[in-house]
Amino acid sequence: MKLKEKFNKKDGQNKKEKKPLKQRIKESMNGKYLKNGSYSVVISAIFIVIVIVINMIVGSLPSKYTEFDVSSQKLYSIGDETKAYLKKLDKDITIYQVVQSGSEDETLKRLLEKYAEESSHIKVETKDPVVNPKFTSQYTSDDVSANSLIVVCGDRSKVVSYDTIYQSSMDYNTYSYTTTGFDGEGQIDSAISYVTSENLPILYTLDGHGEKELDSTLKEDIEKANIDIQSLNLLTEESVPDDAACLLINAPTSDISETEKDAIIEYLENGGKAMIFSDYTEESMTNFDAVLANYGVERTEGIVIEGDSQHYAQMPYYLVPTVNSTDAITDFASKGYYVLMPTAQGIQKTDDVRDTVTIESLLTTSDSAYSKVDVNSGSIEETDDDIKGPFDLGVSITESLDDDKETQIVYYASSNLMDSQINQMVSGGNEQMIMESLSWMCSSDETSTISVSAKDLQVSYLTLTAYDASFWKIIIMGLIPVAFLVIGFGVWLKRRKA
């Protein structure tokens, strides 16, 4: 009896403990979801924390590692030339952007950030003229327009007007000004060079012989490089001034005098620097040629005609020479720019040059070039009287002297290199080459020059040699139409057979 009651009691307890299958499944599922849900919440929280930490790390990095300049003209970037210049900077500089809060030019602001990131010696600050109305009076008595810059290094300062940062031109169709270029990098570099240089180099230009005037664009670039331009009359001065950083002889149309020749040679033989341009002329240039001969080069008779269509544009005397990498233009040569040189004379090396003189080719023609001796013949076809090439069109000359002095000469056999319209046809290549070779001569331990061209906001020119132009004419006017005709005939033939 007791055993029976015991089993009945146990069965009752089992009945009480046993739950419906549906309820047991529901409770099991709830527990499983609760467990999985907890895992999901924890993983999500960890992921969010990781994302926040990554954002904080990325946010603390300089913008040059996190932002990419995709603008066609690289408005928010600084070029390799500027970067190399800033690496050599050893003086502390502060750049003030004078603008009311909230009215900053974003393009200029981002560019200034790049400068601060590139050099630890550069600090950028914004000065609100409303909050600090007397700030600009410390550096200039003139009115300073909004978004202008004041670059300061010690006691030296320079104001970069906002009007010079953006270039504009008149549109005569609408009689309104259109923004054509952004010169932020060039103007900032110029200001930094100015405030960090104690003595600015002086470029003396020889006058009195019908010399060609400097093209306005090139003149602006020279001044932007903080090179002071002064004229020189050797008939009255009798010698090149001692403070000359470089002498410019710009394509005289009449010969210099014997006295002037001696003064120029004396200057060069004492470690002077000279940039020389020449043009073809039928005038006798005995003394001018004597200066060149003293350093182992001479002009060929006539004008160079290029026989290789890959080395001229439009006409055989619009030369597209090979650019050679030398100390004078090493950075320019690495950039792959074209140089366009119309109506040039050839340069040949003489046999009696001194052993101390080194002549390096900057620009050269192809082997198919020749110099047309009779330029008045009315024909450019090569004759037996013409001089066979190849020729140099530009050379750099150096001579090591005592007392660690060195003579430096850059000679280009056509002043048309400086023409702004010719320069535009090669997207500024001529201008960059001239400025780099001039900077090579004018830079010293005390002064450094830099001139970065403005970034064109309108047109970039594509330079095609005569060979390239002929090639694309054949492709566009010949091969492509023929290809369409063949395809069309094939489709017609297939449908006819179907």
C-alpha positions as CSV (number, residue, x, y, z in Angstrom):
1,M,0.0,0.0,0.0
2,K,2.8,2.4,0.9
3,L,4.7,1.4,-2.3
4,K,1.6,2.2,-4.4
5,E,1.1,5.5,-2.7
6,K,4.8,6.3,-3.3
7,F,4.5,5.6,-7.1
8,N,1.2,7.6,-7.3
9,K,2.9,10.5,-5.6
10,K,5.9,10.4,-8.0
11,D,3.5,10.2,-11.1
12,G,1.7,13.2,-9.8
13,Q,4.8,15.2,-9.5
14,N,5.9,14.2,-13.0
15,K,2.5,15.3,-14.3
16,K,2.9,18.6,-12.6
17,E,6.4,19.2,-13.9
18,K,5.6,18.1,-17.5
19,K,4.6,21.1,-19.6
20,P,3.0,21.2,-23.0
21,L,5.4,20.7,-26.0
22,K,4.4,24.0,-27.5
23,Q,5.2,25.9,-24.4
24,R,8.5,24.1,-24.0
25,I,9.5,25.0,-27.6
26,K,8.6,28.6,-27.1
27,E,10.6,28.9,-23.9
28,S,13.6,27.2,-25.6
29,M,13.4,29.6,-28.6
30,N,13.1,32.7,-26.3
31,G,16.3,31.6,-24.5
32,K,18.2,31.0,-27.7
33,Y,17.2,34.3,-29.2
34,L,18.0,36.1,-26.0
35,K,21.5,34.6,-26.0
36,N,22.1,35.3,-29.7
37,G,20.7,38.8,-29.3
38,S,23.2,39.5,-26.6
39,Y,26.0,38.5,-28.8
40,S,24.7,40.7,-31.6
41,V,24.5,43.7,-29.3
42,V,28.0,43.2,-28.0
43,I,29.5,42.7,-31.6
44,S,27.6,45.8,-32.8
45,A,28.9,47.9,-29.9
46,I,32.5,46.7,-30.6
47,F,32.1,47.5,-34.3
48,I,30.8,51.0,-33.5
49,V,33.7,51.6,-31.1
50,I,36.2,50.5,-33.8
51,V,34.7,52.8,-36.4
52,I,34.8,55.7,-33.9
53,V,38.4,55.1,-33.1
54,I,39.4,54.8,-36.8
55,N,37.6,58.1,-37.5
56,M,39.4,59.7,-34.6
57,I,42.8,58.4,-35.9
58,V,42.1,59.5,-39.5
59,G,40.8,62.8,-38.3
60,S,44.1,63.5,-36.5
61,L,46.1,62.8,-39.7
62,P,47.3,65.7,-41.9
63,S,44.9,66.4,-44.8
64,K,47.6,65.5,-47.3
65,Y,47.1,61.8,-46.3
66,T,43.3,61.9,-46.2
67,E,42.3,64.3,-48.9
68,F,42.9,63.9,-52.6
69,D,43.0,66.8,-55.0
70,V,40.9,65.7,-58.0
71,S,40.6,69.2,-59.5
72,S,41.9,69.3,-63.1
73,Q,44.3,72.1,-62.3
74,K,45.3,70.8,-58.8
75,L,44.1,73.9,-57.1
76,Y,44.3,72.4,-53.6
77,S,47.8,71.0,-54.0
78,I,51.3,72.4,-54.0
79,G,53.8,71.3,-56.6
80,D,57.1,69.4,-56.3
81,E,59.1,72.6,-56.8
82,T,57.3,74.2,-53.8
83,K,57.7,71.1,-51.7
84,A,61.5,71.0,-52.4
85,Y,61.7,74.7,-51.6
86,L,59.9,74.3,-48.3
87,K,62.1,71.4,-47.2
88,K,65.1,73.8,-47.3
89,L,63.3,76.4,-45.2
90,D,65.1,77.1,-41.9
91,K,63.3,80.2,-40.7
92,D,59.9,80.5,-38.9
93,I,57.2,82.1,-41.0
94,T,53.6,83.1,-40.1
95,I,51.0,83.6,-42.8
96,Y,48.0,85.6,-41.8
97,Q,44.8,85.4,-43.8
98,V,42.9,88.6,-43.2
99,V,39.2,87.9,-43.5
100,Q,36.1,88.2,-41.5
101,S,35.0,84.9,-39.9
102,G,32.8,82.9,-42.2
103,S,33.9,84.6,-45.4
104,E,37.1,82.7,-46.0
105,D,38.0,81.7,-49.6
106,E,37.9,77.9,-49.2
107,T,40.3,77.2,-52.1
108,L,42.9,79.6,-50.5
109,K,42.3,78.2,-47.0
110,R,42.9,74.6,-48.1
111,L,46.1,75.7,-49.9
112,L,47.4,77.4,-46.8
113,E,46.7,74.2,-44.8
114,K,49.0,72.3,-47.3
115,Y,51.8,74.8,-46.6
116,A,51.5,74.3,-42.8
117,E,51.5,70.6,-43.2
118,E,54.5,70.5,-45.5
119,S,56.8,72.6,-43.2
120,S,57.1,72.8,-39.5
121,H,58.4,76.3,-39.9
122,I,55.1,77.6,-41.3
123,K,52.2,78.7,-39.2
124,V,48.9,79.9,-40.6
125,E,46.5,82.2,-38.7
126,T,43.3,83.9,-39.5
127,K,42.8,87.5,-38.5
128,D,39.3,89.0,-38.5
129,P,39.6,92.7,-39.3
130,V,36.4,93.4,-37.3
131,V,37.8,91.9,-34.2
132,N,41.3,93.2,-34.8
133,P,40.8,96.5,-36.8
134,K,44.4,97.7,-36.3
135,F,46.2,94.5,-37.1
136,T,47.1,95.3,-40.7
137,S,48.5,98.7,-39.8
138,Q,51.6,96.9,-38.3
139,Y,52.7,95.9,-41.7
140,T,51.2,98.3,-44.2
141,S,49.4,101.7,-44.4
142,D,47.4,100.6,-47.4
143,D,43.9,99.1,-47.2
144,V,44.0,95.3,-47.2
145,S,41.1,93.6,-49.0
146,A,39.3,90.5,-47.6
147,N,41.2,87.2,-48.0
148,S,44.5,88.9,-48.6
149,L,47.6,87.4,-47.0
150,I,50.4,88.9,-44.8
151,V,53.5,86.8,-44.8
152,V,55.9,87.6,-41.9
153,C,59.4,86.4,-41.0
154,G,61.1,88.3,-38.3
155,D,61.2,92.0,-39.2
156,R,60.4,91.4,-42.8
157,S,56.8,91.1,-44.2
158,K,55.0,91.2,-47.5
159,V,51.3,91.7,-48.3
160,V,49.8,89.4,-50.9
161,S,46.7,91.2,-52.2
162,Y,43.7,89.0,-53.0
163,D,43.5,90.7,-56.4
164,T,46.8,89.1,-57.4
165,I,45.8,85.6,-56.3
166,Y,43.1,85.3,-59.0
167,Q,43.8,86.3,-62.6
168,S,41.1,87.7,-64.8
169,S,40.7,89.0,-68.3
170,M,38.1,91.1,-70.1
171,D,35.4,89.1,-72.1
172,Y,34.7,91.6,-74.9
173,N,31.5,89.7,-75.9
174,T,29.9,90.4,-72.6
175,Y,32.1,93.3,-71.4
176,S,32.7,91.5,-68.1
177,Y,35.8,90.1,-66.4
178,T,36.3,86.3,-66.4
179,T,38.5,84.5,-63.9
180,T,41.2,82.8,-66.0
181,G,43.9,81.7,-63.5
182,F,44.7,80.9,-59.9
183,D,48.1,82.1,-58.7
184,G,47.9,81.2,-55.0
185,E,50.9,79.0,-54.9
186,G,53.1,81.3,-57.0
187,Q,52.2,84.4,-54.9
188,I,52.7,82.6,-51.6
189,D,56.1,81.2,-52.7
190,S,57.2,84.6,-53.9
191,A,56.2,86.2,-50.5
192,I,58.1,83.5,-48.6
193,S,61.2,83.9,-50.7
194,Y,61.0,87.7,-50.2
195,V,60.7,87.7,-46.4
196,T,63.5,85.0,-46.0
197,S,66.0,86.7,-48.3
198,E,68.2,89.5,-47.0
199,N,69.6,90.6,-50.4
200,L,67.4,90.3,-53.5
201,P,69.2,89.4,-56.7
202,I,69.5,92.1,-59.5
203,L,69.1,91.2,-63.2
204,Y,70.7,93.9,-65.4
205,T,69.4,94.0,-69.0
206,L,71.8,95.4,-71.6
207,D,70.3,98.4,-73.5
208,G,71.3,100.5,-76.4
209,H,71.5,98.0,-79.3
210,G,67.8,97.6,-80.3
211,E,67.4,94.8,-77.8
212,K,64.0,93.0,-77.7
213,E,61.8,94.1,-74.8
214,L,60.9,91.5,-72.2
215,D,57.5,89.9,-72.7
216,S,55.1,91.2,-70.0
217,T,54.3,87.6,-68.8
218,L,57.9,86.7,-68.4
219,K,58.7,90.0,-66.8
220,E,56.0,89.3,-64.2
221,D,57.5,85.9,-63.5
222,I,60.9,87.3,-63.0
223,E,59.5,89.9,-60.6
224,K,57.5,87.2,-58.8
225,A,60.8,85.4,-58.3
226,N,61.9,88.5,-56.4
227,I,64.5,89.3,-59.0
228,D,65.0,93.1,-59.4
229,I,65.2,94.1,-63.1
230,Q,67.4,97.1,-63.9
231,S,68.6,98.4,-67.2
232,L,72.3,98.8,-68.0
233,N,74.0,101.0,-70.5
234,L,77.7,99.9,-70.6
235,L,78.7,103.0,-72.6
236,T,78.0,105.2,-69.6
237,E,78.6,102.6,-66.8
238,E,81.8,101.2,-68.4
239,S,81.5,98.0,-66.4
240,V,78.9,95.6,-65.1
241,P,77.9,96.6,-61.5
242,D,79.3,94.4,-58.7
243,D,75.9,93.7,-57.3
244,A,74.7,92.0,-60.6
245,A,73.3,88.6,-60.0
246,C,73.0,88.1,-63.8
247,L,73.3,90.0,-67.0
248,L,70.6,89.6,-69.7
249,I,71.5,90.2,-73.3
250,N,68.3,90.0,-75.2
251,A,68.7,89.7,-78.9
252,P,70.4,92.9,-79.9
253,T,69.8,94.0,-83.5
254,S,73.0,95.9,-83.8
255,D,76.5,95.0,-82.6
256,I,77.9,96.0,-79.2
257,S,81.0,98.1,-79.2
258,E,84.6,96.9,-78.5
259,T,84.5,98.5,-75.1
260,E,81.2,96.8,-74.2
261,K,82.6,93.5,-75.4
262,D,85.6,93.8,-73.1
263,A,83.4,94.8,-70.2
264,I,81.1,91.8,-70.6
265,I,84.1,89.4,-71.0
266,E,85.8,90.9,-67.9
267,Y,82.6,90.4,-65.9
268,L,82.1,86.8,-67.0
269,E,85.8,85.9,-66.4
270,N,85.4,87.0,-62.8
271,G,82.6,84.6,-62.1
272,G,79.7,86.5,-63.7
273,K,76.4,85.0,-64.9
274,A,74.7,85.8,-68.2
275,M,71.5,84.8,-70.0
276,I,71.9,85.5,-73.7
277,F,69.3,85.4,-76.5
278,S,70.0,86.0,-80.2
279,D,68.0,86.2,-83.4
280,Y,69.0,85.9,-87.0
281,T,70.1,89.2,-88.5
282,E,72.0,90.2,-91.6
283,E,73.9,92.9,-89.6
284,S,77.5,92.2,-88.7
285,M,77.8,91.2,-85.1
286,T,81.5,90.8,-84.7
287,N,81.8,91.9,-81.0
288,F,78.7,90.0,-79.9
289,D,80.0,86.8,-81.6
290,A,83.4,87.4,-79.9
291,V,81.7,87.1,-76.5
292,L,80.2,83.8,-77.5
293,A,83.5,82.6,-79.0
294,N,85.3,83.3,-75.8
295,Y,83.3,80.5,-74.3
296,G,83.5,78.1,-77.2
297,V,80.3,78.5,-79.1
298,E,79.3,80.2,-82.4
299,R,76.1,80.8,-84.4
300,T,75.6,79.0,-87.6
301,E,74.8,81.0,-90.7
302,G,71.1,81.1,-91.7
303,I,68.0,79.7,-90.0
304,V,67.5,76.1,-88.9
305,I,65.0,74.0,-90.8
306,E,63.9,70.7,-89.3
307,G,63.7,67.7,-91.7
308,D,62.1,65.3,-89.1
309,S,58.3,65.9,-88.8
310,Q,58.4,64.7,-85.2
311,H,60.6,67.7,-84.3
312,Y,58.6,70.6,-85.7
313,A,55.0,72.0,-85.5
314,Q,53.0,73.5,-88.3
315,M,56.1,74.6,-90.3
316,P,59.6,73.1,-90.5
317,Y,61.1,76.3,-88.9
318,Y,58.7,76.0,-85.9
319,L,61.2,73.7,-84.1
320,V,60.2,71.3,-81.3
321,P,63.7,70.4,-80.0
322,T,64.8,67.5,-77.8
323,V,65.1,68.8,-74.2
324,N,68.2,67.5,-72.4
325,S,68.6,67.1,-68.7
326,T,71.4,69.3,-67.3
327,D,72.0,71.2,-64.0
328,A,70.4,74.3,-65.6
329,I,67.0,72.7,-66.3
330,T,67.1,69.3,-64.7
331,D,63.6,69.6,-63.0
332,F,62.0,71.0,-66.2
333,A,63.5,68.2,-68.3
334,S,61.9,65.6,-66.0
335,K,58.4,67.0,-66.5
336,G,58.1,66.1,-70.2
337,Y,57.0,69.5,-71.4
338,Y,57.5,70.5,-75.1
339,V,59.5,73.6,-76.1
340,L,58.5,75.5,-79.3
341,M,61.3,77.6,-80.9
342,P,60.4,79.4,-84.1
343,T,63.1,80.8,-86.5
344,A,66.2,79.8,-84.5
345,Q,69.8,79.7,-85.5
346,G,72.0,76.7,-84.8
347,I,74.7,76.7,-82.1
348,Q,78.0,74.9,-82.8
349,K,80.9,74.3,-80.5
350,T,84.3,75.7,-81.6
351,D,87.5,73.6,-81.5
352,D,89.6,76.0,-79.5
353,V,87.6,76.1,-76.3
354,R,89.5,76.2,-73.0
355,D,89.8,73.0,-71.0
356,T,88.2,74.7,-68.0
357,V,85.0,75.5,-70.0
358,T,82.2,72.9,-70.0
359,I,79.4,73.2,-72.6
360,E,76.2,71.2,-72.2
361,S,73.4,70.9,-74.7
362,L,70.0,72.1,-73.4
363,L,68.0,71.9,-76.7
364,T,69.0,69.9,-79.8
365,T,67.5,69.2,-83.2
366,S,67.3,65.9,-85.0
367,D,70.0,64.6,-87.3
368,S,67.7,65.6,-90.2
369,A,67.9,69.3,-89.5
370,Y,69.9,71.7,-91.7
371,S,70.6,75.5,-91.6
372,K,69.2,77.4,-94.6
373,V,72.0,79.8,-95.5
374,D,70.1,81.8,-98.1
375,V,67.0,82.8,-96.1
376,N,65.8,85.1,-98.9
377,S,65.7,82.3,-101.6
378,G,61.9,81.8,-101.1
379,S,62.3,78.1,-100.7
380,I,63.1,76.0,-97.6
381,E,64.2,72.9,-99.6
382,E,67.7,71.8,-98.7
383,T,70.5,72.6,-101.1
384,D,74.2,71.9,-101.3
385,D,75.0,75.3,-99.9
386,D,73.0,74.6,-96.7
387,I,74.7,73.4,-93.5
388,K,73.9,69.9,-92.3
389,G,72.9,69.4,-88.7
390,P,72.3,68.3,-86.0
391,F,72.5,71.6,-84.0
392,D,72.2,72.8,-80.5
393,L,69.5,75.5,-80.0
394,G,70.3,76.2,-76.4
395,V,73.4,75.5,-74.3
396,S,74.6,76.0,-70.7
397,I,78.2,77.0,-70.2
398,T,80.2,76.8,-67.0
399,E,83.8,77.6,-66.2
400,S,85.4,76.9,-62.8
401,L,87.7,79.7,-61.5
402,D,89.9,80.4,-58.5
403,D,88.4,81.3,-55.1
404,D,85.5,78.9,-55.7
405,K,84.0,81.2,-58.3
406,E,82.1,79.8,-61.4
407,T,81.1,81.5,-64.6
408,Q,77.6,80.4,-65.7
409,I,76.0,81.2,-69.1
410,V,72.8,80.1,-70.6
411,Y,72.5,80.9,-74.4
412,Y,69.3,80.4,-76.5
413,A,69.5,81.0,-80.2
414,S,66.0,82.5,-80.6
415,S,64.3,85.2,-78.5
416,N,60.9,83.9,-79.8
417,L,61.1,81.5,-76.9
418,M,59.9,84.4,-74.7
419,D,56.8,85.2,-76.8
420,S,53.7,84.7,-74.7
421,Q,51.6,83.3,-77.7
422,I,54.3,80.8,-78.6
423,N,54.6,79.9,-74.9
424,Q,50.8,79.2,-74.7
425,M,51.1,76.7,-77.6
426,V,53.2,74.5,-75.4
427,S,51.2,75.1,-72.2
428,G,53.9,77.3,-70.6
429,G,56.8,75.0,-71.4
430,N,59.0,77.8,-72.8
431,E,58.4,80.0,-69.8
432,Q,59.1,77.3,-67.3
433,M,62.4,76.4,-68.9
434,I,63.6,80.0,-69.1
435,M,62.7,80.7,-65.5
436,E,64.4,77.5,-64.2
437,S,67.6,78.3,-66.1
438,L,67.5,81.9,-64.8
439,S,66.9,80.7,-61.2
440,W,69.9,78.3,-61.6
441,M,72.1,81.3,-62.1
442,C,70.6,83.8,-59.7
443,S,70.2,81.5,-56.7
444,S,73.0,81.5,-54.1
445,D,73.6,80.6,-50.5
446,E,72.2,84.0,-49.4
447,T,69.2,84.1,-51.8
448,S,67.0,81.6,-53.4
449,T,64.6,82.3,-56.2
450,I,61.4,80.4,-57.0
451,S,58.7,81.3,-59.5
452,V,55.7,79.0,-60.0
453,S,53.3,79.8,-62.8
454,A,49.6,80.5,-62.3
455,K,47.2,77.5,-62.8
456,D,45.1,78.1,-65.9
457,L,41.4,77.7,-65.2
458,Q,40.4,77.9,-68.8
459,V,42.4,76.1,-71.5
460,S,45.2,73.6,-71.6
461,Y,46.9,73.4,-75.0
462,L,47.7,70.1,-76.7
463,T,51.0,70.3,-78.7
464,L,51.1,68.2,-81.7
465,T,54.2,67.8,-83.9
466,A,53.7,67.7,-87.7
467,Y,54.1,63.9,-87.5
468,D,51.5,63.6,-84.8
469,A,49.0,65.8,-86.7
470,S,49.5,63.7,-89.9
471,F,49.1,60.5,-88.0
472,W,45.7,61.5,-86.4
473,K,44.5,62.9,-89.8
474,I,45.1,59.5,-91.3
475,I,43.3,57.7,-88.4
476,I,40.3,60.1,-88.3
477,M,39.8,60.8,-92.0
478,G,41.0,57.5,-93.4
479,L,41.1,54.4,-91.2
480,I,38.0,55.1,-89.1
481,P,35.6,55.8,-92.1
482,V,37.0,52.7,-93.9
483,A,36.4,50.6,-90.8
484,F,32.8,51.7,-90.6
485,L,32.3,50.9,-94.3
486,V,33.8,47.4,-93.9
487,I,31.6,46.7,-90.9
488,G,28.5,48.1,-92.7
489,F,29.2,46.0,-95.8
490,G,29.6,42.9,-93.6
491,V,26.3,43.5,-91.9
492,W,24.6,44.0,-95.3
493,L,26.1,40.9,-96.8
494,K,25.0,38.8,-93.8
495,R,21.4,40.0,-94.0
496,R,21.3,39.4,-97.7
497,K,22.3,35.8,-97.3
498,A,19.8,35.3,-94.4
